[in-house]
Amino acid sequence: MKKFLILALFAFPSLGYADCYCTCINGKNQPICSNAIDLRPICGPKVCPIEPPSIKPINPPTVPPIGTKVCVQEQVWDYNLGKYVWKQICY
């Protein structure tokens, strides 16, 4: 069973990354995942758009999800909108 799982991860690498993808966060290409247990992809070098100056929104008090220590507001590039948007990212 273990060999099958390893073979499946090599045959279908997208299975290992679940809800993770690379995007521009604060002007740098970084991985972003929907939860802390997903495997983070390795993000190659990429030229990110320059983030516009803006005032950081107030960080609402939250309890970080399991596997993270802190959640902060970051500017994340939204490919659908073609601009940076503020999102809460947990590390």
C-alpha positions as CSV (number, residue, x, y, z in Angstrom):
1,M,0.0,0.0,0.0
2,K,2.8,2.4,0.9
3,K,4.5,1.8,-2.5
4,F,1.2,2.5,-4.3
5,L,0.8,5.8,-2.4
6,I,4.3,6.9,-3.3
7,L,3.8,5.9,-7.0
8,A,0.5,7.8,-7.1
9,L,2.2,10.9,-5.8
10,F,4.8,10.7,-8.6
11,A,2.2,9.8,-11.2
12,F,-0.2,12.5,-10.1
13,P,1.8,15.3,-8.4
14,S,-1.3,17.5,-8.1
15,L,-2.6,15.1,-5.5
16,G,0.1,16.0,-3.1
17,Y,-0.6,19.7,-3.4
18,A,-4.3,19.7,-2.7
19,D,-5.3,23.3,-2.3
20,C,-1.9,24.9,-2.6
21,Y,-0.6,27.2,-5.3
22,C,2.1,29.8,-5.9
23,T,1.1,33.4,-6.1
24,C,2.6,36.8,-5.4
25,I,2.4,37.8,-1.7
26,N,3.8,41.2,-0.8
27,G,5.7,41.3,-4.1
28,K,7.3,37.8,-3.8
29,N,6.3,34.5,-5.4
30,Q,5.3,32.3,-2.4
31,P,3.2,29.2,-1.8
32,I,-0.2,29.6,-0.3
33,C,-2.3,26.7,1.0
34,S,-5.9,26.4,2.3
35,N,-4.8,24.5,5.4
36,A,-1.6,23.9,7.4
37,I,-1.2,20.2,6.6
38,D,-1.1,20.5,2.8
39,L,2.3,20.0,1.2
40,R,3.6,23.4,0.0
41,P,4.8,23.5,-3.6
42,I,8.2,24.8,-4.5
43,C,7.7,28.2,-6.2
44,G,10.1,29.1,-8.9
45,P,11.4,32.6,-9.5
46,K,8.8,35.0,-10.9
47,V,8.5,38.7,-11.5
48,C,5.6,39.9,-9.4
49,P,3.7,43.1,-10.1
50,I,4.7,46.0,-7.8
51,E,2.2,46.2,-4.9
52,P,0.5,49.5,-4.6
53,P,0.9,51.5,-1.4
54,S,-2.1,51.0,0.9
55,I,-2.9,51.0,4.5
56,K,-2.9,47.6,6.1
57,P,-6.3,46.7,7.4
58,I,-6.8,46.0,11.1
59,N,-6.0,42.4,11.9
60,P,-9.1,40.8,13.5
61,P,-8.4,38.8,16.6
62,T,-8.4,35.1,15.6
63,V,-7.1,31.8,16.9
64,P,-4.6,30.5,14.4
65,P,-5.5,27.1,12.9
66,I,-3.7,24.0,14.1
67,G,-0.2,23.8,12.7
68,T,0.2,27.6,12.5
69,K,1.3,30.2,15.0
70,V,0.1,33.6,13.7
71,C,-2.3,35.0,11.2
72,V,-1.6,38.4,9.5
73,Q,-3.1,40.5,6.7
74,E,-1.0,40.3,3.5
75,Q,-1.4,41.6,0.0
76,V,-2.0,38.7,-2.3
77,W,-2.1,38.9,-6.1
78,D,-5.6,37.9,-7.3
79,Y,-5.2,36.6,-10.9
80,N,-9.0,36.9,-11.5
81,L,-9.1,40.6,-10.6
82,G,-5.6,41.4,-11.9
83,K,-4.7,43.3,-8.7
84,Y,-3.5,42.8,-5.1
85,V,-6.1,42.2,-2.5
86,W,-5.8,41.9,1.3
87,K,-6.1,38.4,2.7
88,Q,-5.5,36.9,6.1
89,I,-2.6,34.4,5.8
90,C,-1.6,32.1,8.7
91,Y,2.0,30.9,9.2
